[in-house]
Amino acid sequence: MFDFEQIYAAIPKYLPLIVTTTVVVVALRLIQWLWLGRKFDAFSDRKIIPQVLMLLFSLVGVVFVVLSLPVSDTLRAQILSLMGLVMTGVMALSSTTFVANAFAGSMLRLTRSFRVGDYIRIGTQGGRVTERGIFHTEIQTEDRDLTTFPNLFLVTNAVTVVRTSGTIVSATISLGYDLAHARVEELLIEAAKQVELEDPYVHVLELGDFSVTYKVCGFLSDIKVMLTTRSRLKKSILDTLHAANIEIVSPTFMNQRPQKEGVVFIPRACTQADSVSPVDLKTAEELAFDKADDAEAEALMNGEPIGEDDGDSVAGKSAK
């Protein structure tokens, strides 16, 4: 049986603790709902500061709860000292990665190397930035997967950022020495112009034992169709060279099936039945970078300078 008289007698003693705990919990919930829940969406990288402040508010709330405990001042001081020692020990044990990544995240923000929505490459990984946290940065790859990098890794490794004013799209191809390089250059430039690349040019990369390696490049101002344009450029090279009656096979090519004299390995021209209906150029990008697009749109709604470039498009072209 409960002794209600003892419970009623203990209520005044524990009332400050109950009131303080209730006020702290309600205050934290209101801050989280009104602040984090509305203004700072999960896609926005501006959530870092509220998260840190939320942690500080929670620690302050715990201190108030401890201060309201119905214990002696000596015991209350010992509890606070123990909490301080525990926090100090945790920070000391995790300082190597925790503090280092926090400082690296602050450094990335100060340098403003990239922003949400930018296309970046780190080593063999590449994709558009979807989230910038205080300890990590998340990108969405061309396969629509999400890859997370610790901020310390981004600071200590080279990060390539595709400029929003445009980038260079290129493709390489090897052709035999029997073809004049001037003719090859003319055809490759024509192929680049067909996919609307600006100021195309051709470089000879290598003089091999059996073939010459060419690289055709062109300026693409709309980087959001970069994936599709790379594919279209290669298709255009195939169509242009085949239309000029040029075989794209290695000089050491050997086919074990006997062929008649004069047979060339060029696909027949597409008929009306073989033609493929055109597709939306942005289909691949919209499928691969859906979260990055949402993050960029959310950042723009919050008034952040997303995707701005220090130089204009002319400077981007001159960088070639």
C-alpha positions in Angstrom: 0.0 0.0 0.0 1.2 3.5 -0.9 1.6 5.9 2.0 -0.1 8.9 0.5 0.8 11.0 3.5 4.5 10.5 2.9 4.0 11.2 -0.8 2.2 14.4 -0.1 4.9 15.4 2.4 7.6 14.8 -0.1 6.0 16.8 -2.9 7.2 20.2 -1.6 10.7 18.7 -1.4 10.8 17.5 -5.0 8.6 20.2 -6.5 11.5 22.4 -7.6 13.1 19.3 -9.4 9.8 18.4 -11.1 9.1 22.0 -12.2 12.7 22.6 -13.4 12.7 19.3 -15.4 9.3 20.0 -17.0 10.4 23.5 -18.0 13.7 22.3 -19.4 12.1 19.5 -21.5 9.3 21.8 -22.8 11.7 24.5 -23.6 14.0 22.2 -25.5 11.1 20.7 -27.4 9.8 24.2 -28.4 13.2 25.2 -29.5 13.6 22.1 -31.6 10.1 22.4 -33.2 10.0 26.2 -33.8 13.7 26.6 -34.8 15.1 23.4 -36.2 11.8 22.0 -37.5 10.7 25.0 -39.5 13.6 27.2 -40.5 16.4 24.7 -40.8 15.5 21.7 -43.0 17.6 18.6 -43.0 18.9 19.4 -46.5 20.2 22.8 -45.5 23.8 23.1 -44.4 22.8 26.1 -42.1 21.6 23.6 -39.5 25.1 23.3 -38.1 24.9 26.4 -35.9 21.4 25.5 -34.5 22.6 22.0 -33.7 25.6 23.3 -31.7 23.4 25.8 -29.9 20.9 23.0 -29.2 23.6 20.9 -27.6 24.7 23.9 -25.5 21.0 24.5 -24.4 20.7 20.8 -23.4 23.9 21.0 -21.3 22.6 24.2 -19.6 19.3 22.4 -19.0 21.0 19.5 -17.3 22.9 21.9 -15.1 19.7 23.5 -14.0 18.2 20.1 -13.2 21.2 19.1 -11.1 21.0 22.4 -9.3 17.3 21.7 -8.4 18.1 18.3 -6.9 16.9 18.0 -3.3 20.4 17.3 -2.0 23.0 19.1 0.0 25.2 21.8 -1.5 28.2 19.6 -1.1 26.7 16.6 -2.9 25.4 18.9 -5.6 28.9 20.3 -6.2 30.3 16.8 -6.4 27.7 15.8 -9.0 28.6 18.9 -11.1 32.3 18.1 -10.7 31.8 14.5 -11.8 29.9 15.7 -14.9 32.7 18.1 -15.7 35.3 15.3 -15.4 33.2 12.9 -17.6 32.8 15.6 -20.3 36.5 16.4 -20.1 37.4 12.8 -20.4 35.1 12.2 -23.4 36.4 15.2 -25.2 40.0 14.2 -24.5 39.5 10.7 -25.8 37.7 11.8 -29.0 39.6 15.0 -29.6 41.7 13.5 -32.3 38.8 13.1 -34.7 36.0 15.1 -33.1 37.8 18.4 -32.7 39.8 17.9 -35.9 36.7 17.4 -38.0 35.0 20.3 -36.3 37.9 22.7 -37.1 38.1 21.3 -40.6 34.4 22.0 -41.1 34.9 25.6 -40.0 37.9 25.9 -42.3 35.9 24.7 -45.3 33.3 27.3 -44.5 35.8 30.1 -44.2 37.5 29.3 -47.4 34.2 28.7 -49.2 35.8 26.2 -51.6 32.4 24.7 -52.5 28.8 25.0 -51.7 25.6 22.9 -51.6 24.8 21.9 -55.2 28.3 22.2 -56.5 29.9 19.2 -58.4 33.1 18.1 -56.7 35.6 15.3 -57.2 37.8 13.8 -54.4 40.1 11.1 -55.8 38.0 8.6 -57.7 34.8 9.8 -56.1 32.7 12.6 -57.7 29.2 14.0 -57.3 27.2 17.0 -56.2 27.2 18.3 -52.6 24.0 17.6 -50.8 24.9 18.4 -47.2 27.7 20.2 -45.3 27.8 19.2 -41.7 30.1 20.4 -38.9 31.9 17.0 -39.0 31.2 15.6 -42.5 30.2 16.5 -46.0 27.8 14.4 -48.1 27.8 14.1 -51.9 25.4 12.4 -54.3 27.4 10.4 -56.9 26.5 9.9 -60.6 24.9 6.5 -59.5 22.5 8.4 -57.2 24.3 6.9 -54.1 25.2 9.1 -51.1 28.9 9.2 -50.1 30.0 10.8 -46.8 33.5 12.3 -46.3 34.9 13.5 -43.0 35.7 17.2 -43.2 39.3 16.4 -42.1 39.7 14.2 -45.2 38.5 17.0 -47.5 41.0 19.4 -45.9 44.0 17.1 -46.2 43.2 15.9 -49.8 42.8 17.7 -53.1 39.2 18.6 -54.0 38.3 19.5 -57.5 35.3 21.8 -57.9 33.5 22.2 -61.3 33.0 25.9 -61.9 29.4 27.0 -62.2 30.3 29.3 -65.1 31.1 26.2 -67.2 33.6 23.3 -67.6 35.5 21.5 -70.3 34.0 18.3 -71.7 36.4 16.0 -73.6 36.7 12.6 -75.2 39.7 10.7 -76.5 40.0 8.4 -79.5 42.8 6.5 -81.2 43.2 6.4 -85.0 45.7 5.1 -87.4 48.7 6.9 -88.9 47.1 6.6 -92.4 44.8 9.5 -91.5 45.9 13.0 -91.8 45.8 14.8 -88.5 44.3 17.9 -90.0 41.4 15.9 -91.4 40.8 14.2 -88.1 40.9 17.5 -86.2 38.3 19.0 -88.6 35.9 16.0 -88.1 36.3 16.0 -84.3 35.7 19.7 -84.1 32.6 19.2 -86.2 31.4 16.5 -83.8 31.9 18.8 -80.8 29.9 21.6 -82.4 27.0 19.2 -83.0 26.5 18.8 -79.3 26.7 22.6 -78.8 30.1 22.7 -77.2 31.7 26.2 -77.5 35.2 26.9 -78.9 36.1 23.2 -79.5 39.7 22.2 -80.0 41.8 19.1 -80.5 45.0 18.0 -78.9 47.3 15.1 -79.9 48.0 13.2 -76.7 50.2 10.4 -77.8 52.1 9.0 -80.8 51.9 5.3 -80.2 53.4 2.4 -82.0 50.3 1.7 -84.1 48.0 4.7 -83.6 47.6 8.4 -82.7 45.6 9.4 -79.6 43.5 12.5 -80.1 41.5 14.4 -77.5 38.7 16.7 -78.5 37.5 19.3 -76.0 34.8 22.0 -75.8 33.4 24.4 -73.3 30.0 23.5 -71.7 28.3 26.4 -70.0 25.4 24.4 -68.5 27.2 22.0 -66.1 23.8 20.4 -65.1 23.9 18.5 -68.3 27.5 17.4 -68.1 26.8 13.7 -67.8 24.6 13.6 -70.8 26.8 15.9 -72.9 29.8 13.6 -72.4 27.8 10.7 -73.7 26.4 12.7 -76.6 29.9 13.9 -77.6 31.1 10.3 -77.9 28.1 9.4 -80.0 28.6 12.4 -82.2 32.3 11.3 -82.8 31.1 7.9 -83.9 28.5 9.3 -86.3 30.8 12.0 -87.7 33.8 9.7 -88.4 31.6 6.9 -89.8 29.8 9.4 -92.1 33.3 10.5 -93.3 34.0 6.8 -94.1 36.7 6.5 -91.4 37.0 3.2 -89.5 37.4 3.5 -85.7 39.4 0.3 -85.2 42.9 -0.3 -84.1 45.5 -0.9 -86.8 46.2 -4.2 -85.1 42.5 -5.2 -85.4 42.0 -8.8 -86.5 38.7 -10.4 -87.3 38.8 -14.2 -87.6 35.8 -14.3 -90.0 37.0 -13.9 -93.6 35.6 -10.9 -95.3 35.4 -9.8 -98.9 37.9 -7.3 -100.2 36.8 -3.7 -99.6 34.6 -4.4 -96.7 34.7 -1.6 -94.0 33.5 -1.8 -90.5 31.0 1.0 -90.5 27.4 0.5 -89.4 24.8 1.0 -92.0 22.9 4.3 -91.9 20.0 4.3 -89.6 16.6 4.0 -91.3 13.4 5.5 -90.1 12.5 2.3 -88.3 15.9 2.2 -86.6 15.8 5.8 -85.4 15.4 6.3 -81.6 13.1 9.0 -80.3 15.0 11.9 -78.7 15.2 11.9 -74.9 15.2 14.8 -72.4 18.9 15.9 -72.0 18.4 16.4 -68.3 16.9 13.0 -67.5 20.2 11.4 -66.4 21.1 14.4 -64.2 17.7 14.7 -62.6 17.7 11.0 -61.8 21.2 10.9 -60.4 21.2 14.2 -58.5 17.7 14.5 -57.1 18.8 15.1 -53.5 21.4 17.6 -54.6 18.8 19.5 -56.6 16.5 19.6 -53.6 19.4 20.7 -51.3 20.4 23.5 -53.7 16.8 24.7 -54.1 16.4 24.7 -50.3 19.6 26.7 -49.9 18.4 29.2 -52.5 15.2 29.6 -50.6 17.1 30.4 -47.5 19.0 33.2 -49.3 22.4 31.5 -49.4 24.8 32.4 -52.2 24.8 28.9 -53.7 26.7 28.2 -56.9 28.1 31.7 -57.3 31.4 31.9 -59.0 34.1 34.5 -58.5 34.9 34.7 -62.2 32.7 35.1 -65.2 32.1 32.7 -68.0 34.7 34.5 -70.2 37.3 33.8 -67.5 36.2 30.2 -67.4 36.7 29.9 -71.1 40.1 31.6 -71.1 41.2 29.0 -68.5 41.4 26.5 -71.4 
